[in-house]
Amino acid sequence: MAPNDAATTAPSEPVSVGGRMSSEDTVATRPLLSSPSTSPSAASTMPVQESIEELDRRYAPYARRDAYGPMGLGPVGAAEAFRLAFAAVVLVPLRVVAGMLVLVVYYLVCRVCTLRVEEEREGGEGDGYARLEGWRREGVVRCGRALARAMLFVFGFYWIREYDCRFPDAEDEHVDHSKEIERPGAIVSNHVSYVDILYHMSASFPSFVAKRSVARLPLVGLISKCLGCIFVQRESKTSDFKGVSGAVIERIQRAHQQKNAPMMLLFPEGTTTNGDYLLPFKTGAFLAKAPVQPVILRYPYKRFNPAWESMTGARHVFLLLCQFVNYLEVIHLPVYDPSEQEKDDPKLYANNVRKLMAVEGNLILSELGLAEKRVYHAALNGLLCQS
């Protein structure tokens, strides 16, 4: 998605309230990549901190406003430095060992359950997945859900608050309980962090789309195949896109029609945000014309925002493990059954689900996308390298 050529006004800087954005924030607009009123000489003399703040205003959905600053490299006070030092010596090693133990245990479960099982390939050539049935599938799912929750516990998510709006109030006499709720073919969720995957694994154990390189990772590769991932080379412009898209549609329709088929988990934004915004939805989850299950994830925080934004993976994992307690709230919305008009127009279907999730999750709608995110990260890297 490229920025608009027409000039737009950058939104006012959002106000953070308890780690969340204020409801008075305006809808984010596409940023100006250059300003005719700012000369190169003026830009070079502008204080670095002011430049970073301006970038954060323009690219609000990707800006970090926690205690660790942009890219997690901001200055911290003496008390926070002491917490980090103590956690690095005591807490992080324990959690790393526990996390590796959970990962190895689940890898061994997957290894046993996939003995003499051939991989199936779909969506073109490349890595396949293990279609498991009977006791194999049961073992992978039950152990996977339990161990995913154990991994969340290791990461400090001791309690997860869940608000379930999927079923009507049994005491509501105006609700028609005779109508059976249709089984969704896909779960659509906002995307904040890699922790999202762990939660959805623990809750419903769905399949999802992943980079092809994931299939070749030690331990994780076999686990992703047992999850039934559809692997895609996202940077590739080859013709296998139609094959992947067709595989996703087929999986969604199968999950909608067959009770035992795993649902697909899709993040229609296509990238992560800081958790306060909702980007435009891609239509991939809505092309199958099947009902979807919207799920909203929120990560209230005090010092460190678990959102994976503008930070290296290793640094993010380290800071996440250094937090004694992390928080996660989940809102399960009712299954969204598309109208005939929405079935004929996937963009309309996607936009209506997006608006619903924004309202129910108190999220700010933004029209930015992955292209703007890359511009922001590049500019932020440049400014921090100069400082």
N, C-alpha and C positions, 0 to 999 in steps of 0.2 A: 504494500500500500504506500503510495507516494504522497507527500504533503501537497496541499492545495496550492496553486499558484497565487490565488487571491489572498490579499493580506487579511489576517485575522487578529483579533485582540487577545492577548494572553490572559487567561483567567487569573483572578486574584488568588494569592497564596492561601491554600486551605489552612484551617485552624485545626490542630490535633487536639482531640478531647479524649483522654484516657487511652491513647494509642489508636484512636479512630478519628476519621475526619468529621468535621461539623456538618450538620444538615444544611447549613447556609452556603455551602460551597456551590459554585456554579458548575455547569457542564463543561468539561474540558474541551478545548477546541484544538484544531491542528496548529502546530507552532509555526512561527516565522523562522526560517533557517538563516535569514540574514535581515538586518534592519537598515534601510537606506539612511536613517538619521544618525547611525553610529559609524564613524569613520574607522579605518584600521588603526590609526594612531590613537584614537580615543579608546578603542577596545584594548589596546596593548597596555594603556595606563590604568585601566579599570581594575580595582582590587579583585583578587582571585575569589574571595569569599562572596562578593556581590555577584560575580559572574556565575558561580555555582548556584546561588539562590535564584538568579534569573532563569537558569536552566531548569531548576526544580519547579519553577512556576510554569514554564512552557511545557514541560514534560511531566506534569503532576502525577499521572498514574504510575510512573516508574521511580519517583523520588523516595528516598529513605529519610524518615524524620525521627529515627530512634536515637538512643544515647550514643551510638557509634558513628553517626554521620555518614556522608556519601561513601559508598563502597566499603563501609565498615572501617574506614581509615581515619575517622575524625579523632580529635583529642578526647581523652576521658579523664575524669577526676581521679583523685587519689583513692577514694572509696571504691570506685568501679575497678580501678587497676588492681587493688587488693583482691577484690572478688574474683577477677579473672585469673590472677596468679594462684589463688587458693584452688579454684576449680581446675586449672590446668594441671596442678600437681595431684589432686585427690580425686575429683569427680570425673574428669575426662578419661583418664586411663581405665577406671572401672566401667564406664559406659562403653568405651571402645571394645573392651574384652567381652562385655555382655552382648553387645550388638553383633560382634563377629560370631559368638557362640550361637545366637539365634539364627543368623544367616547360614552358618554351616549346618545346623540341625535341619533347617528347611531344605537346603540343597540336598542333603542325604535322603530326606523324604521324597523329593522330586526324582532323585536318581533311582530309588527303588520302584517308584510308581511308573517310571518310564522304561523300565527294562523290557526289551523286545517290543517296543512301540515305535513304529516308523513315523517320521515327521510328515505332515501334510503341508503342501505349499499352495498358496493362493495369492492373487494380486500380482502375478508375474513371477519371474525367477527370483531366487534369493533364499533367505532363511525361512524355514517353515515353522510350524507349531505342533505341539503334541496334542492330538485329539484323544482325550482320555474318557473312558467309560467305566461304569460299575464301581468296584472298590477302589480302582486307581483314581478316578475323579473324586470320589468321596474323601479319600485320604488327602489328596492335594488341597481340596477346598477347606476341609475342616482344620487341618494343620496350618494351612495358609492364613486363614482368618485369625486363628489363635496366636500364631507367631507374629503376624503383622501388628496385632494389638500389643504383644509383648515388646516389639520394637518401638512402638510409640511410647510405651512406658519407659523404655531405656532412654529415649530422647527427652523425657521429662513431662510427657503428656499423661499425667497420672489420672486426671478426670477429664472426660469429654462431655460437654453439655450438648444434648441433642433435643431439638424441637421438632416433633413429628406432626406435620400438617397433612399427612397423606390420607388419613381416614377421618370421615366426618364424626362430629360429636354424636354419640349413641343416644343422647337425650334430646337431640334436636328433632322435633316431630315433623318439621317441614322438609327434611332430607329424605329423598327416595332411596331407601336401603336395598330395594329389590334389584337395582341396576348393578351388575357386576363390574367392578373396576377392571379395566383392561390392563393386561400385562405390558409394561413398557419394553421397547426394544433397546433403548439406550439410556444411560445416565448422563445428563449434561450438567457440568459443574464449572463454577468459576475456578481460575487457576492462579494459585498464589505461591506454592512451594512444592518441592518434591515430596514433602510430607503428605500432600493431598493424596498421592498414590497409596501410601501406607494406610491412611484412613479408609479409603474406598475398598482396599483389599480386606481390611478387618470387618467392614460393614456388609459388603455384598460380593466381593471377590469377582469383579468384572474383568473382561478382556479390554485391551486398549491399544492404541497405535503408538509405536515407539520407533526410535531411530534404529536403522539396521545394525549399527555398531553395537547396540545393547545386546543383541543376540550372541555376540562373540566375547562378551565380558566373562571373566571367571565367576563362577557361582551364580551371579545374577542372570547370565545368559540362559541357563537351563530353567531357572525359575520363571523368566519371562516367557519362555516357550510353553511351560505348563499353564501359565495364565492365559495362553491362547493369543498372545500379542500378534498384531499385524505389523510387520516390519517394513519401513519405508526409508528410502534414501532421500531425505528432505532437501538436500542441496542439489539433487539431480534433476535435470530437465528432460529426462528420457520419457518414453511413452508408457512406462509402467504406472504412471499416475492413474490412468483409467482403470488399470487392474486393481490397484489399491482401493480406489473409490468404490469400485464394484464389489470388492471383498467386504468393505465396511457396510455397504447397503445390504449385502446378503446376510451378514452376521446380525445386523439389526432386525431384519425381517424374520430370521430364524429364531432369535430370542423372543420376539413378539408372539410368534406362533407356537413355539415349543417351550413348555414349562421348565424342562431340564437344561435348556441351552443357556450358556452364560450371556449376560447382557454386555453390551459394549459401553465402556466409559470414554467419553469424549469431552475435551476442553475446547469448546467452540471459539474461544478467544484466540487460540493458536499460540499464546505466549503467556507469561506470568505478569502480574501487576503487584503493586504494593499492598493489595488487599482492600483498598477503599474504592476502587473503580471497577467498571465493567466495560470492556472493549467491545467493538463490533463483533458479532458472531459470524463465523464461516458457516456455510450451509451443509457441510458434510453430514452432520448428525440428523439433518432434517429431510434429506433426499429420499429416504426410505418410506416416507409418509406414515411412519408408525408413531404411536405415542411415546413420549419421552418422560423421564423422571428428573425434574430439576432439583439440584442439591446446591446449597450455598454454604461455603466454608468461610469462617471468620477466625482470625488469630488475634485476640486481644493481647496486648503486651504492655509491659512496664518499662523495660530497658531495651531489649532486643526484639526487633520485628522478624518473625520467622519467614517473612516473604523473601523469596530468592530473587533479589533485584540488585543489579550493579555491583555484584560481589563474586569473587571466585568461589568455586564449590568447596574447596578445602577450608577457606576462612569461614564460610557460612556454617559448615558442619561444626567447626571448632567453637564458634560463638554460640551456636544452638546447644551444644553439649555443655557449655559453661553455665547455662541458665539452670538454676536449681528447679524451677517449675516453668513449664510452658503451657499455654492455654489454647484450646480449640473449641469453637462453637459450630454446630452444624444445624442447618435448617433443611428438613426434608419437605419439599412442597408436594402438593397432590400431583398425580400423573396428569400430564398435559396431553389431552386427546385433540389432535388438530381437526379443524373444520375442513370441509371440502375445498374451500377457497385456499386455506393454508396448505393443503396437500398439493394443490396445483401450483402454488407459489412458495417454494422453499425459503426465499428471502423474507417473505411476510411471516411465515412460520417461525423462522429464527428470530426476527425482530420482536415478535410478540412474546416469545419465551424470554428473551433478553429483558424486555421492559418489565415483565412480571418479576423476574429475579432481582432486578434493580430495586423495585419497590419493596418487595418482601425482605430483602437483605440490607436495605438502607445503603445501597451502593450508588456511586455517581456515574452516570453514563458519560463515556468519553469516545471521541471519534478517532483517537490515535490508534496506531497499529505497530506491527513489528518493524517496519521501515523507520518510523520515528524513534522507536526504542533504540535501534542501532545507532542512529545519529546522536541521540542523547548519551549513550554509553561511550561513543567515540569522543565526543566533546568533553565529557566528564573525565575520561582518562587523560586527555590532553591537558586540561586545567590542573589536575592533581599532579601530573608529571612536572609541571612548571613550578608548582609551589614548593 
